[in-house]
Amino acid sequence: MDFNLTESNLEIQKLARDFAQNRIVPIVMKYDETSEFPWEPVKELGEMGFLGILFPEELEGANLTTVDYAIIVEEISKADPSIGLTVASHNGLCTNHIYMFSNDELKKKYVPDLASGRKLGAWGLTENVSGSDAAGMITTAVLKDGYYYINGSKSFITQGGVGETAVVTAHTDRSKGAKGISAFIVEKGFEGFSVGKKENKLGMRASDTCELIFDNCKVPAANLIGKEGEGFKQCMQILDGGRISIAALSVGIAQAALDHSVRYSKQRKQFGKSLSEFQGIQFKIADMATEVEAARLLTYKAAKMKDEGKDFKLAASMAKYYASEIATKATNEAVQIHGGYGFIKEFPVEKLYRDVKLTTIGEGTSEVQKMIMARTLVEMY
C-alpha cells in the first residue's frame, strides 16, 4: 500500500489547514462559551466546497474522494471539533443519505442546496427510547391521500435547529421490526414539523444539537427515500461511511492534543529544566504520537477501501473505535502534561478534553463497534 498522500490530497490538506488556523482558531472560544452556531465560518466552508465533498459537480458538489473527506475533517477538527462535526455530519449523514438512496428527482431537488452549503442538513435516527438500539424507535409514518403523516420525535440531532432539510426515519409497518422502517426527506416548514429543545452540552458546544418533533407532520409521498421498509438498511450503510468521518475527527483531536502538549512541554520549566526533558513526559509524548499515527493509518485505510469500492465496514468500525479511544486517552494525557493549566479554559486542551467524549458515542458507541467487529470477523472465518 502507498502511504503517501497524492499531490491533490496535499493541496486539499493545505487549503483546509490554512482555513482552520486562520479563520476558525481565533473564534473558537467565543462560540464554545455562547453555544452559538458558527454561521460565518460554516458559510465559508460551503463556498470552498467543503459541505459537498463527496458529491458530483452536476449536483454542485466538489467531487472529491473519501480520503480527501477524512483529511478535511481532521484538519478542521484540529482547530475546532465542533465545526469538524458539522462538516462530517452534513456531508456524511443527511446529504449522503439523499444522494445514495433517493431517485434522481429528489437528488436534483435537494442535493445542490446541501452540497453548496446554501442549506444545512440534519439526520433523524436517534430517539430518547432508542440509542444504540436504533430499530427500537417508536416514531411512525402512515400513508393517506398522497402524504405520509409522521408522529414521534428524534433526539440529539446534529444541525437539528439550524438545518432546513432532514432525513427522518419512522415505522411504516411496526410488525416487521427493522424491516418496517422507512426514510423520508422532511423540510423545515412542513406542517406538523417543529424543533424542540436545544441541548446544553458538555462539549462540541458550537455544534447544533436539538430535538425534532413530529405532530401529524405532513410529508409528500414522493419524499419517501427508496421504498417502504428500506430505511433501516439504508441507515446502517450510511453509518458505515459516517464512522470514517468520526475516526478522522478523532484523529484531528488527538493530533491537536499532541501538538499542544509538545509545545507546552518545551516552554514550561520545572526544577530548572523544561518538561520535555523529563523521561515521564517523553514517554507520554511517544505513546501519543505512535497512537495518533496508527489511528490515522486505520482511518485512511478505511477511506481508501471505500473509494475503491471494497467492503469497508470492518475497517471503518476498527478506525472509529481505535481513533476515538486513543483521542480520549490523548486529551487526558494532554491535560495531565499541562497540569493545572490543562484545567483552565485559556489553554486549548481543556476544550479538547470536553469535546472528545462524543467521539466514543456518536455513530455507534465503542461497545457497538466491538460488536460489529466481532460479528464480522466471526463470519469471515
C-alpha positions as semicolon CSV with decimal commas, in nm:
position;residue;x (nm);y (nm);z (nm)
1;M;0,000;0,000;0,000
2;D;0,119;0,352;-0,085
3;F;0,118;0,551;0,238
4;N;0,192;0,882;0,067
5;L;-0,079;1,138;0,004
6;T;-0,118;1,246;-0,358
7;E;-0,041;1,598;-0,473
8;S;-0,415;1,662;-0,486
9;N;-0,459;1,532;-0,130
10;L;-0,181;1,761;-0,010
11;E;-0,338;2,065;-0,177
12;I;-0,671;1,989;-0,010
13;Q;-0,492;1,940;0,323
14;K;-0,316;2,277;0,296
15;L;-0,639;2,453;0,200
16;A;-0,826;2,302;0,495
17;R;-0,538;2,361;0,737
18;D;-0,491;2,724;0,639
19;F;-0,862;2,795;0,670
20;A;-0,884;2,619;1,005
21;Q;-0,588;2,800;1,156
22;N;-0,667;3,144;1,015
23;R;-1,047;3,156;1,026
24;I;-1,151;2,912;1,297
25;V;-0,884;2,919;1,569
26;P;-0,934;3,290;1,652
27;I;-1,309;3,247;1,720
28;V;-1,320;2,903;1,883
29;M;-1,379;3,007;2,243
30;K;-1,639;3,268;2,153
31;Y;-1,869;3,002;2,011
32;D;-1,782;2,748;2,278
33;E;-1,876;2,991;2,554
34;T;-2,202;3,107;2,394
35;S;-2,305;2,778;2,229
36;E;-2,396;2,980;1,921
37;F;-2,381;2,814;1,583
38;P;-2,079;2,949;1,387
39;W;-2,266;3,056;1,075
40;E;-1,988;3,270;0,927
41;P;-1,712;3,006;0,902
42;V;-1,963;2,737;0,806
43;K;-2,089;2,954;0,520
44;E;-1,730;2,999;0,404
45;L;-1,676;2,623;0,418
46;G;-1,973;2,587;0,186
47;E;-1,822;2,835;-0,058
48;M;-1,499;2,630;-0,052
49;G;-1,687;2,313;-0,146
50;F;-1,631;2,152;0,193
51;L;-2,003;2,096;0,254
52;G;-2,033;1,895;-0,068
53;I;-1,710;1,698;-0,058
54;L;-1,832;1,363;-0,188
55;F;-2,087;1,474;-0,445
56;P;-2,059;1,527;-0,823
57;E;-2,017;1,868;-0,981
58;E;-2,352;1,844;-1,162
59;L;-2,514;1,849;-0,816
60;E;-2,288;2,140;-0,709
61;G;-2,055;1,912;-0,517
62;A;-1,674;1,921;-0,505
63;N;-1,637;1,566;-0,644
64;L;-1,357;1,476;-0,404
65;T;-1,262;1,140;-0,254
66;T;-1,331;0,982;0,083
67;V;-0,960;1,024;0,162
68;D;-1,000;1,397;0,095
69;Y;-1,305;1,391;0,322
70;A;-1,103;1,238;0,605
71;I;-0,823;1,491;0,554
72;I;-1,062;1,788;0,562
73;V;-1,245;1,669;0,873
74;E;-0,915;1,604;1,051
75;E;-0,774;1,949;0,975
76;I;-1,094;2,133;1,071
77;S;-1,123;1,928;1,391
78;K;-0,769;2,016;1,497
79;A;-0,891;2,375;1,516
80;D;-1,245;2,313;1,645
81;P;-1,404;1,968;1,677
82;S;-1,749;2,131;1,683
83;I;-1,708;2,264;1,329
84;G;-1,539;1,939;1,229
85;L;-1,853;1,760;1,345
86;T;-2,070;1,996;1,140
87;V;-1,867;1,919;0,826
88;A;-1,871;1,545;0,897
89;S;-2,241;1,512;0,974
90;H;-2,366;1,743;0,699
91;N;-2,167;1,560;0,432
92;G;-2,186;1,207;0,561
93;L;-2,537;1,175;0,701
94;C;-2,823;1,382;0,558
95;T;-2,672;1,479;0,223
96;N;-2,513;1,140;0,163
97;H;-2,834;0,954;0,252
98;I;-3,029;1,153;-0,006
99;Y;-2,754;1,113;-0,265
100;M;-2,705;0,740;-0,215
101;F;-3,064;0,620;-0,194
102;S;-3,301;0,877;-0,346
103;N;-3,428;0,881;-0,702
104;D;-3,290;1,133;-0,950
105;E;-3,577;1,374;-0,896
106;L;-3,514;1,401;-0,523
107;K;-3,138;1,424;-0,573
108;K;-3,176;1,715;-0,813
109;K;-3,423;1,885;-0,580
110;Y;-3,229;1,860;-0,256
111;V;-2,859;1,781;-0,303
112;P;-2,746;2,104;-0,478
113;D;-2,865;2,329;-0,192
114;L;-2,699;2,099;0,060
115;A;-2,376;2,039;-0,129
116;S;-2,328;2,411;-0,189
117;G;-2,397;2,495;0,175
118;R;-2,696;2,714;0,094
119;K;-2,886;2,488;0,330
120;L;-2,772;2,260;0,613
121;G;-2,895;1,908;0,667
122;A;-2,996;1,705;0,971
123;W;-3,030;1,329;1,007
124;G;-3,302;1,195;1,235
125;L;-3,244;0,838;1,353
126;T;-3,192;0,852;1,732
127;E;-3,484;0,875;1,976
128;N;-3,489;0,909;2,352
129;V;-3,602;0,546;2,376
130;S;-3,366;0,410;2,111
131;G;-2,998;0,497;2,105
132;S;-2,778;0,201;2,017
133;D;-3,098;0,001;1,959
134;A;-3,195;0,213;1,660
135;A;-3,456;-0,038;1,543
136;G;-3,642;0,022;1,870
137;M;-3,766;0,363;1,752
138;I;-4,134;0,441;1,809
139;T;-4,188;0,718;1,551
140;T;-4,448;0,615;1,292
141;A;-4,544;0,720;0,941
142;V;-4,888;0,645;0,792
143;L;-4,971;0,691;0,422
144;K;-5,301;0,865;0,345
145;D;-5,416;1,051;0,033
146;G;-5,069;1,102;-0,112
147;Y;-4,899;1,208;0,212
148;Y;-4,718;1,033;0,495
149;Y;-4,820;1,156;0,839
150;I;-4,529;1,123;1,080
151;N;-4,576;1,117;1,457
152;G;-4,299;1,097;1,715
153;S;-3,973;1,271;1,796
154;K;-3,600;1,245;1,740
155;S;-3,332;1,325;1,998
156;F;-2,973;1,454;1,991
157;I;-2,999;1,558;1,626
158;T;-2,693;1,738;1,490
159;Q;-2,796;2,050;1,294
160;G;-3,149;1,985;1,420
161;G;-3,212;2,352;1,488
162;V;-3,017;2,512;1,204
163;G;-3,082;2,255;0,932
164;E;-3,354;2,319;0,675
165;T;-3,362;1,967;0,532
166;A;-3,376;1,649;0,735
167;V;-3,373;1,278;0,663
168;V;-3,608;1,117;0,914
169;T;-3,679;0,750;0,985
170;A;-4,009;0,607;1,103
171;H;-4,201;0,280;1,119
172;T;-4,434;0,233;0,825
173;D;-4,507;-0,123;0,940
174;R;-4,419;-0,191;1,302
175;S;-4,499;-0,562;1,271
176;K;-4,190;-0,607;1,051
177;G;-3,946;-0,462;1,305
178;A;-3,636;-0,313;1,144
179;K;-3,766;-0,417;0,802
180;G;-4,069;-0,196;0,856
181;I;-3,865;0,126;0,896
182;S;-3,865;0,381;0,613
183;A;-3,676;0,705;0,549
184;F;-3,819;1,039;0,440
185;I;-3,698;1,386;0,343
186;V;-3,862;1,646;0,565
187;E;-3,829;2,019;0,512
188;K;-3,842;2,289;0,776
189;G;-4,183;2,446;0,728
190;F;-4,370;2,122;0,663
191;E;-4,697;2,119;0,854
192;G;-4,656;1,945;1,192
193;F;-4,274;1,964;1,199
194;S;-4,108;2,165;1,476
195;V;-3,779;2,191;1,663
196;G;-3,778;2,109;2,034
197;K;-3,522;2,199;2,295
198;K;-3,161;2,273;2,215
199;E;-2,928;2,059;2,424
200;N;-2,684;2,223;2,669
201;K;-2,379;2,002;2,624
202;L;-2,051;1,917;2,792
203;G;-1,854;1,965;2,470
204;M;-1,899;2,023;2,097
205;R;-2,090;2,327;2,210
206;A;-2,079;2,512;1,878
207;S;-2,235;2,212;1,707
208;D;-2,613;2,248;1,700
209;T;-2,793;1,960;1,876
210;C;-3,172;1,967;1,908
211;E;-3,486;1,758;1,943
212;L;-3,714;1,723;1,639
213;I;-4,089;1,688;1,694
214;F;-4,343;1,545;1,451
215;D;-4,712;1,601;1,521
216;N;-4,903;1,463;1,222
217;C;-4,617;1,602;1,011
218;K;-4,742;1,605;0,653
219;V;-4,477;1,475;0,411
220;P;-4,542;1,423;0,037
221;A;-4,535;1,055;-0,058
222;A;-4,275;1,146;-0,321
223;N;-4,032;1,228;-0,037
224;L;-4,002;0,862;0,061
225;I;-3,638;0,761;0,008
226;G;-3,625;0,436;-0,188
227;K;-3,906;0,201;-0,093
228;E;-4,100;0,138;0,225
229;G;-3,908;-0,083;0,465
230;E;-3,563;0,006;0,328
231;G;-3,488;0,288;0,573
232;F;-3,309;0,093;0,843
233;K;-3,083;-0,085;0,596
234;Q;-3,005;0,249;0,434
235;C;-2,913;0,399;0,771
236;M;-2,675;0,116;0,855
237;Q;-2,488;0,175;0,530
238;I;-2,478;0,548;0,593
239;L;-2,334;0,486;0,940
240;D;-2,057;0,268;0,794
241;G;-1,934;0,567;0,594
242;G;-2,002;0,810;0,877
243;R;-1,767;0,618;1,103
244;I;-1,477;0,710;0,879
245;S;-1,551;1,078;0,934
246;I;-1,577;1,035;1,312
247;A;-1,247;0,848;1,304
248;A;-1,095;1,142;1,116
249;L;-1,247;1,386;1,366
250;S;-1,093;1,181;1,646
251;V;-0,753;1,185;1,476
252;G;-0,778;1,563;1,448
253;I;-0,849;1,597;1,820
254;A;-0,570;1,358;1,913
255;Q;-0,321;1,536;1,686
256;A;-0,416;1,872;1,836
257;A;-0,370;1,731;2,187
258;L;-0,025;1,606;2,090
259;D;0,074;1,933;1,922
260;H;-0,028;2,144;2,220
261;S;0,141;1,904;2,462
262;V;0,475;1,908;2,281
263;R;0,477;2,288;2,255
264;Y;0,381;2,333;2,620
265;S;0,636;2,076;2,743
266;K;0,916;2,267;2,568
267;Q;0,809;2,602;2,716
268;R;0,720;2,500;3,071
269;K;1,012;2,470;3,312
270;Q;1,018;2,284;3,644
271;F;1,316;2,207;3,865
272;G;1,541;2,403;3,634
273;K;1,461;2,229;3,306
274;S;1,180;2,202;3,052
275;L;0,912;1,936;3,094
276;S;1,018;1,783;2,764
277;E;1,347;1,678;2,927
278;F;1,173;1,458;3,184
279;Q;1,151;1,094;3,083
280;G;0,797;1,058;3,220
281;I;0,674;1,334;2,985
282;Q;0,879;1,196;2,696
283;F;0,713;0,857;2,732
284;K;0,367;1,016;2,726
285;I;0,452;1,208;2,410
286;A;0,600;0,899;2,242
287;D;0,287;0,694;2,318
288;M;0,056;0,971;2,198
289;A;0,245;1,016;1,870
290;T;0,251;0,644;1,795
291;E;-0,120;0,601;1,867
292;V;-0,218;0,906;1,661
293;E;-0,024;0,776;1,363
294;A;-0,178;0,429;1,396
295;A;-0,527;0,581;1,415
296;R;-0,461;0,794;1,108
297;L;-0,344;0,494;0,909
298;L;-0,653;0,295;1,006
299;T;-0,871;0,589;0,904
300;Y;-0,701;0,639;0,568
301;K;-0,717;0,266;0,502
302;A;-1,094;0,261;0,555
303;A;-1,135;0,572;0,339
304;K;-0,922;0,424;0,060
305;M;-1,118;0,099;0,067
306;K;-1,443;0,295;0,033
307;D;-1,302;0,491;-0,261
308;E;-1,201;0,164;-0,427
309;G;-1,548;0,014;-0,385
310;K;-1,432;-0,253;-0,142
311;D;-1,619;-0,380;0,164
312;F;-1,502;-0,127;0,422
313;K;-1,744;-0,200;0,707
314;L;-1,490;-0,376;0,932
315;A;-1,217;-0,124;0,853
316;A;-1,449;0,168;0,933
317;S;-1,550;0,022;1,268
318;M;-1,188;-0,051;1,358
319;A;-1,084;0,303;1,266
320;K;-1,371;0,465;1,452
321;Y;-1,325;0,252;1,763
322;Y;-0,948;0,289;1,786
323;A;-0,927;0,655;1,688
324;S;-1,197;0,765;1,932
325;E;-1,044;0,569;2,219
326;I;-0,690;0,694;2,162
327;A;-0,819;1,050;2,118
328;T;-0,984;1,021;2,458
329;K;-0,656;0,896;2,602
330;A;-0,453;1,167;2,425
331;T;-0,664;1,453;2,559
332;N;-0,642;1,308;2,908
333;E;-0,264;1,293;2,883
334;A;-0,255;1,644;2,737
335;V;-0,439;1,783;3,038
336;Q;-0,204;1,591;3,268
337;I;0,103;1,731;3,092
338;H;-0,037;2,082;3,126
339;G;-0,107;2,026;3,494
340;G;-0,324;2,298;3,647
341;Y;-0,319;2,492;3,322
342;G;-0,489;2,199;3,150
343;F;-0,791;2,271;3,366
344;I;-0,810;2,633;3,252
345;K;-1,015;2,747;2,951
346;E;-0,734;2,970;2,826
347;F;-0,549;2,655;2,719
348;P;-0,695;2,462;2,420
349;V;-0,652;2,117;2,577
350;E;-0,934;2,193;2,824
351;K;-1,181;2,220;2,537
352;L;-1,041;1,916;2,356
353;Y;-1,088;1,718;2,678
354;R;-1,459;1,809;2,680
355;D;-1,516;1,771;2,307
356;V;-1,356;1,431;2,265
357;K;-1,608;1,228;2,463
358;L;-1,868;1,247;2,189
359;T;-1,638;1,052;1,955
360;T;-1,678;0,734;2,161
361;I;-2,058;0,774;2,149
362;G;-2,165;0,917;1,811
363;E;-2,206;0,698;1,502
364;G;-2,222;0,396;1,732
365;T;-2,058;0,364;2,072
366;S;-1,725;0,190;2,124
367;E;-1,917;-0,109;2,256
368;V;-2,127;-0,122;1,938
369;Q;-1,811;-0,103;1,725
370;K;-1,666;-0,403;1,908
371;M;-1,988;-0,595;1,847
372;I;-1,972;-0,513;1,475
373;M;-1,605;-0,609;1,453
374;A;-1,652;-0,936;1,638
375;R;-1,955;-1,042;1,434
376;T;-1,785;-0,952;1,108
377;L;-1,470;-1,139;1,199
378;V;-1,662;-1,449;1,308
379;E;-1,849;-1,451;0,977
380;M;-1,519;-1,430;0,788
381;Y;-1,377;-1,748;0,940
